[in-house]
């Protein structure tokens, strides 16, 4: 995967964009003409980075930051321009960046002695069925780390179809990993339909005090609403989100995919290793 694509889809472009916007805004207050000339370029590139990153911060925070920024732009055309508009803009985007930081940190998983894991996923987990000899990452995880893995994944799965599937069987583990949403995002589901289906799914999965973790969706440009809804619904049900860079790092690795999305055999191994690093603290006391 191209480094620029990774930078954008991982959400890192949001922070780079904010940094460039701040540099551009502060440079506009400098006394040196060269800084003022560069400020416009830095600001525009930074604004583009923020826009294409599809970072799903709260809509009200976006609105406040944009309004303050527009006020700064307008103030630049006033004869008696004040630098306070620039400082307010810098503050607004710093708050936006600090609000986003927690979603890029790996959450803590509670420690128990249970060695069971239920996985609910789509074709990234279930595979595409091209080679029956190939193991998927849940089976690799089970074999290499002596876990009982209940694999509830299916090619083409959506939040709605996953709900129907788990309704017909019993979830055996108190730890559940959810890898769902890509088919909703790239399929026919609207953001509101995705929200309703995901809410119903997580409501069912998170019952009985299960510990649920979910892979955050890597988002293409201008699809932040799906990510915002995923975060809101995950928080509602106490579901911990794994930063989207984690899944994206597997998909982006050389030889990991068959078609940039579906995992190759080496991709399944890499995914198993990645998931194990995330969940192994939960099983640490029973590992020996």
C-alpha positions in Angstrom: 0.0 0.0 0.0 1.2 3.4 -0.9 2.5 5.3 2.2 0.3 8.3 1.4 -2.8 6.1 1.3 -1.9 4.5 4.6 -1.3 7.9 6.1 -4.7 9.1 5.0 -6.8 6.0 5.8 -5.1 5.3 9.1 -6.2 8.8 10.3 -2.6 10.0 10.8 -3.3 12.6 8.1 -5.6 14.3 10.6 -2.8 15.2 12.9 -0.5 16.1 10.0 -3.2 18.3 8.6 -3.8 20.1 12.0 0.0 20.6 12.3 0.1 22.3 8.9 -2.9 24.4 9.6 -1.4 25.6 12.8 1.9 26.4 11.1 0.0 28.3 8.4 -2.0 30.3 10.9 0.9 31.2 13.0 3.1 32.0 10.0 0.5 34.5 8.9 1.3 36.5 12.1 5.0 36.6 11.5 6.8 39.8 10.6 8.8 38.2 7.8 7.2 38.3 4.3 8.5 34.8 3.4 6.6 33.3 6.3 3.4 35.1 5.4 3.7 33.8 1.8 4.2 30.2 2.9 1.3 30.4 5.4 -1.4 30.0 2.7 0.2 26.9 1.2 0.6 25.3 4.6 -2.9 26.1 5.6 -4.5 24.8 2.3 -2.5 21.5 2.4 -3.3 21.0 6.0 -7.0 21.6 5.5 -7.0 19.1 2.7 -5.3 16.5 5.0 -7.9 17.0 7.7 -10.8 16.6 5.1 -9.6 13.4 3.4 -8.6 11.7 6.7 -12.3 11.1 7.5 -11.5 11.5 11.2 -14.8 11.1 13.0 -14.6 13.6 15.8 -17.8 15.0 17.1 -19.7 17.1 14.6 -20.0 20.0 17.0 -16.3 20.1 17.4 -15.8 20.2 13.6 -18.4 23.0 13.4 -16.7 25.1 16.1 -13.2 24.6 14.6 -14.4 25.5 11.1 -16.4 28.6 12.3 -13.4 29.8 14.2 -11.1 29.2 11.2 -13.5 31.1 8.9 -13.5 34.0 11.3 -9.7 34.0 11.2 -9.8 34.0 7.4 -12.3 36.9 7.3 -10.2 38.9 9.9 -7.2 38.7 7.5 -9.0 41.1 5.2 -9.8 43.7 7.8 -7.6 46.8 8.0 -7.1 46.4 11.7 -6.3 42.7 11.9 -5.8 41.2 15.3 -3.7 38.1 16.0 -6.2 36.8 18.5 -8.3 35.3 15.7 -5.2 33.2 14.8 -4.6 32.1 18.4 -8.3 31.1 18.7 -8.0 29.0 15.5 -4.8 27.3 16.8 -6.6 26.5 20.1 -9.6 25.1 18.4 -7.6 22.6 16.3 -5.4 21.7 19.2 -8.5 20.7 21.1 -9.7 18.7 18.1 -6.3 16.8 18.0 -6.4 16.1 21.7 -9.9 14.7 21.4 -8.8 12.3 18.7 -5.6 11.0 20.4 -7.3 8.4 22.7 -8.7 6.6 19.6 -5.2 5.9 18.5 -4.2 4.3 21.7 -4.6 0.5 22.2 -7.2 -0.2 24.9 -6.5 -2.3 28.0 -8.1 -5.7 28.2 -9.1 -7.1 31.6 -7.1 -10.1 32.9 -8.9 -13.4 33.6 -8.0 -17.1 33.5 -10.4 -17.9 30.7 -8.8 -19.2 27.5 -11.8 -18.8 25.1 -12.4 -16.2 22.4 -15.4 -15.7 20.1 -14.7 -14.0 16.8 -17.5 -12.4 14.8 -16.3 -11.3 11.3 -16.7 -11.0 7.6 -14.5 -12.3 4.8 -11.3 -10.7 6.3 -11.8 -13.3 9.0 -13.6 -16.1 7.2 -11.5 -15.9 4.0 -12.7 -16.1 0.5 -12.7 -19.9 0.1 -10.2 -20.0 -2.7 -7.9 -22.6 -1.1 -9.5 -25.1 1.3 -6.0 -26.0 2.7 -5.4 -22.4 3.9 -6.1 -21.7 7.5 -7.8 -18.5 8.6 -6.4 -16.4 11.3 -8.9 -17.6 14.0 -7.8 -21.2 13.5 -4.1 -20.2 13.5 -4.7 -18.3 16.7 -6.3 -21.3 18.3 -3.6 -23.7 17.1 -0.6 -21.7 18.0 -1.7 -20.4 21.4 -3.9 -23.2 22.8 -7.1 -21.1 22.7 -10.7 -22.3 22.3 -11.8 -20.0 19.4 -15.4 -19.9 18.4 -15.3 -18.6 14.8 -18.6 -16.9 13.9 -17.5 -15.3 10.6 -18.9 -15.5 7.1 -18.0 -14.1 3.7 -20.0 -11.0 2.9 -21.2 -10.6 6.5 -22.7 -7.3 7.5 -23.8 -6.0 10.9 -27.4 -7.2 10.2 -26.5 -10.6 8.9 -24.0 -11.1 11.8 -26.9 -10.4 14.3 -29.0 -13.1 12.6 -26.1 -15.6 12.7 -25.3 -15.2 16.4 -29.1 -15.2 17.2 -29.2 -18.9 16.1 -26.2 -20.0 18.2 -24.7 -19.6 21.7 -21.7 -17.4 22.2 -19.5 -19.5 24.4 -16.8 -17.0 25.4 -16.8 -14.0 27.7 -14.4 -12.3 25.4 -15.6 -11.4 21.9 -13.8 -9.8 19.1 -15.9 -8.1 16.4 -14.5 -7.5 12.9 -17.6 -6.1 11.1 -18.5 -3.1 9.0 -16.6 -3.2 5.8 -19.4 -4.6 3.8 -21.8 -2.1 5.3 -19.5 0.7 4.4 -18.8 -0.4 0.8 -22.2 -2.0 0.3 -25.7 -0.5 0.1 -26.2 0.3 3.8 -26.7 3.9 4.6 -25.0 5.3 7.7 -28.2 5.4 9.6 -29.0 1.7 8.7 -25.5 0.7 9.7 -25.9 2.5 13.0 -29.2 0.7 13.7 -27.8 -2.7 12.7 -24.5 -2.3 14.7 -26.4 -1.1 17.7 -28.6 -4.2 17.7 -25.5 -6.4 17.2 -23.4 -5.0 20.0 -26.5 -4.9 22.3 -26.7 -8.6 21.9 -23.0 -9.4 22.0 -22.2 -7.2 25.0 -25.0 -8.7 27.1 -24.1 -11.0 30.1 -21.2 -8.7 31.0 -19.0 -10.0 28.1 -15.8 -8.1 27.3 -16.1 -7.0 23.7 -13.5 -5.5 21.5 -14.0 -4.3 18.0 -11.7 -3.4 15.2 -12.3 0.2 14.1 -13.1 0.7 10.4 -10.3 2.2 8.2 -12.3 4.9 6.4 -11.8 6.1 2.8 -12.0 9.9 2.4 -15.3 11.6 3.3 -16.8 8.6 5.0 -16.3 9.9 8.6 -20.0 9.5 9.5 -19.7 5.7 9.6 -16.7 6.0 11.9 -18.4 8.5 14.1 -21.4 6.2 14.5 -19.2 3.2 15.2 -17.5 5.1 18.0 -20.8 6.4 19.5 -22.4 2.9 19.5 -19.3 1.2 20.8 -19.1 3.6 23.7 -22.8 3.1 24.4 -22.3 -0.6 24.9 -18.9 -0.4 26.6 -17.1 -2.0 23.6 -13.4 -1.2 23.3 -12.2 -0.1 19.9 -8.9 -1.2 18.4 -7.4 1.7 16.5 -7.9 1.4 12.7 -4.2 1.5 12.0 -4.0 -2.0 13.5 -6.1 -3.7 10.9 -4.7 -1.4 8.2 -1.2 -2.3 9.1 -2.0 -5.9 8.3 -3.7 -5.1 5.0 -0.9 -2.8 4.0 1.9 -5.3 4.6 3.5 -6.7 1.5 2.0 -10.0 0.4 -0.8 -9.9 3.1 -3.7 -9.6 0.7 -5.0 -11.2 -2.5 -6.8 -8.1 -3.7 -5.9 -5.3 -1.2 -8.7 -6.5 1.2 -8.9 -10.3 1.5 -6.1 -11.9 3.3 -3.6 -14.3 1.8 -2.2 -17.2 3.8 0.7 -15.0 5.0 -1.9 -12.3 5.8 -3.9 -14.6 8.0 -0.7 -15.5 9.9 0.1 -11.8 10.3 -3.4 -11.1 11.4 -3.3 -13.9 14.0 0.0 -12.5 15.3 -1.5 -9.0 15.5 -4.6 -10.1 17.3 -2.6 -12.3 19.7 -0.5 -9.2 20.7 -3.8 -7.4 21.5 -5.5 -10.2 23.5 -2.6 -12.0 25.0 -2.6 -9.8 28.2 -6.1 -11.3 28.8 -4.8 -14.8 28.8 -1.4 -14.2 30.4 -2.1 -15.9 33.7 -3.0 -19.2 32.0 -0.3 -19.2 29.4 2.2 -21.2 31.4 
